Amino acid sequence: MQVETNMVRRMRIVLTAGGTREPIDDVRFVSNAATGGLPAAIADVLLEAGHEVHYIHGPGALLPGHATLNLDLTAISADALQANVTTWLTATLARQAALSRGHLTLHPIQTATEVAELLRTLCLRLQPDAVACAMAVADFAPLPTAGKLSSRQANLVLDMAATPKAIDGVKPSAPQTCLLGFKLLSGATEAQLCEAADRQIARAGSNLVFCNDMNDLRNGLRRGLLVGAGGHVRARLDGGRGELGLQALARAIVAAWLPLPLPNSV
């Protein structure tokens, strides 16, 4: 008897998240405001779907598969505290069960050079089905000084050098991967977002680019454009506001990006 199944194979996916830290001296560094919130949410969607996720993350980036409960213990009653903890624990156990369908490997890095080298190495070794480069990699890094610069200086002038573009190493290392790039601008028009995406596609070979604007993020809006070759808008994605909006946007990005259906959707 022949048995038919609807099982879809587990995909191997690499994501980058957060920001990099570029040292000025032994105790100071240049960084940015990237939190890794969106790629962490995307990774959660992929883990729930049963995929293998390799997560390259900068210092302090939000991580997939992690849960926190933040309560002001000075302004909550014992009964309310018990209720909040119970509710949180129930939801967290359910989430743990969902995330356990996949497999997560964390790859911490510090600098732009480190992420470029690690991403290229993973792509060569794993030949992933898909890669999403959401990390806010520093475009320039100071030429670091050994020890600690004196804080008595009236002014500090840094010599900075361009860093490698991590995303540019993906397609040469894994030509068949489905590459999703990310482009964040500030105060940009839709045409400017599409032009920036098209430049990345032409340079790095991205299959799609998710573009969004810093002004939306400041206003709590979780939305952006999914842009393809020629700067054409493939989809306008809007998850809404807040944490639920972030999760909705992550699911919309995954549904529009991946070349195969998700295992739990068939």
N, C-alpha and C positions, 0 to 999 in steps of 0.2 A: 504494500500500500504506500502510495506517495503522499507525503505530508507537506503541504505548502505553509510557509511562514512569511510573515511580513517584517522580519528582523532586518535592520539596516546596520551595516558594519560600524564599529566604533571609529571615529575619526581622530587623528592626531593633530592637535592645534597648538600653535605658539602665539602667546600674547605678550606685549610689553606694556608696562603701566607705571604711572607716577612720574617723578622727575629725577634728574641726575644731580649730583653734587660735585662741583668742580673746585678743587682746593686752591685757595689763595696762598696759605701757608699751612703750618701744621695744625692750626686750631680754627681757621676760618675757611669759608667756602662760598661759592656763588651757586644759587639754586633758583627754583621758581615755585609757583603756587599750585602745581599739579598735585592732585590727591590720589589719582588712580581709581576714583569712584566708579566711573563708567566701565573701564575694562574689568574691574573686579565684578561688577554686576553681569557683564557679558560672560565672564568665566563661570559664574554661578549657573547661568542658563545652560552653558555647554556641559557642565558637570551633571546637572539634573537630567540632561539628555543622554548621559552615559558615555561622553567622550573623554579622551585623554588630553589633558591641558597642561602645557608647560608655560609657566607664568614668570616672566622676567620682570622684576620690579625694583624700583629705586628705593632709597631710604625713606621710611615713613609712609610709603604708599599703602592704601587700603588693600587688603588681601581677600581673595575669594575664600569661602568656607569658614569665615570668622564671624563671630557674633559678640556684641557687647551690649550691656545694659547700663544706662547712665541715669542715675537717680540722685536727686538732692536729698541726702539723708537728714538735713536740718529742716526740711520743709515738707515732710511727709509723715503721716501717722503710721504706726506699726501695722494696722489692718490694711491700709492702702499699700504699704510696702510688700506685705505678704501677697496681696492680690496681684500686684505688678510682677513680682518675681514668678508667681505661679503661671500667669499668662505668658510671660516671656519664655519660661522653660518649656511649656507645651509647644509654643510655636518653634522654638529652637530645635527641639527633638524631631519635629516633623521635617524641618529644613535639613537636619543632619541626615535623615533617612533618604531624602531626595538627592542630596549632594553625593551620597555614597555610591550612587549608580556609576559615577565617573571616577577618574583617577587624576589627582593633582600633584604636580611637581613644582616647587617654588625655586626660583633662581635669583637670589639677591645680587644686585650690582651697585656700584657707586657712581662711576663716571660715564661720560658719553663714549669714550674709547672702549670701556669694558662692555657696554651693551652692544656696540657694533661687533666686537670680537665674539661675544657669546652668541648673539643672534645668528651670525654667519656659521659658527660651529654647530649649533643646533640644527640649522637648516641643512647643512651638509650631512650630518649624521642621521637625522630623523626623516628627512624628506617629508615634511608635514603636509597634510592635506590642505591646511589653511594657516595663514599668519595674519595677525592684526597688530599693527604698529601704532599703538595709542599713547606710548610714552612721550612726554614732553622732554625730548633730549636737548641739552644745551647746544646752541649753535656755535658758541665761542667759549673757550676755557682759558683762565689766566695761566700765565707761565708761573708755576708755583715757586715760592721762596722757602728754603729750608728754615726750620725754626719758627719763630713768631715775629712778625713785623711789629715795630714799635707803635704803640697807640698814641705817642706824643707828637706824631707828625700832624701838621696842619692840614695837609691834603694827601690823598693816596691815589696814585695813578697806576693802573694795571695794564700791562701788556697782555693782550689776549690773542689766541690763535683759533682759527676755525677748527671745529671738531668733525669727525667723519659722520656722514649721513647713514645711520644704521639701516634704514629701510632700503638703501641702495644695494646692500649686500644680499638681500633676500632672493630675488629672482635669479641672479647668477649662480646661487648656491642650490636653489630648489626651483627649477624652471616651471614645474607643473603646479606649484602651490597656488591657491586662490588668495591673493594678497589684498588685504583691506588696509588702506592708509587713513590717517586722520589729519585734519587741518583745522586749527583754531585761529581765527582772526579776531580783531576787535573793531567794532564800528563799521563792518564791511557790508557792502550791498550783496545781493544774491549773485550778481554778475561777477563781483570780485571773488567771492567764495568759489564759484565755478571755475574762474580763471586759475586760481591758486591750485585747485584740485587737478585741473588739466595739466598744469606744469609738473606736478608730482607724478601723474600717470605717465607723462612723456619721459621723465627722467628715471623713475624707479620701476616702472612697469606695473604699478598697482592696477588691480582689476576694478576696484571701486575705491572711492574716498568718501569718508564721512566728514562733512564740513559743518562747523558751528561757530558761533560768535560769543565772545567774552561778555558782551552786554546782556545776552540772554542768560548766561550762567549767573551773572550778578543779580539778575531779577528772578532767579529760581526756576527758569524755564528750561525744560529738558527736551530740546528739539534740535533738528539740523537737517541737512540735505545729504542724500546719498548720490554721488556724482560719478558718472562713467566717462569713458573716452570721449574726447571732443568737448568736454565740459557740459555734457547733457545731464540734466537732473533725472535720475532714475526713480527717486522716491523722496517725498517730503515726510519726515518722521517727526512725530510730536507725542511725547510720552506724558506731557502734563507737568505738574510741579512736584517738588519734594522727593522723598525717598521712593514713593510709589511711582512717580513719574520717571525716576531714574531706572527702576526695574522694567517699566513698560518700554522705555526707549531701548534698553539693552535687548529685550526680546524682539523688538521690531528690527533692530540692526541685524541680529543673528538670522532671523527669518529671511531678510532680504539679501544677506551676504553669502551664506553657505551654499555650495553647489549641490548638497545632498539634503534630503529631508531629515529632521531630527528623529532619533529612534523612538522617543515617546510620543511622536505625533502620527505614527502609522498604525 
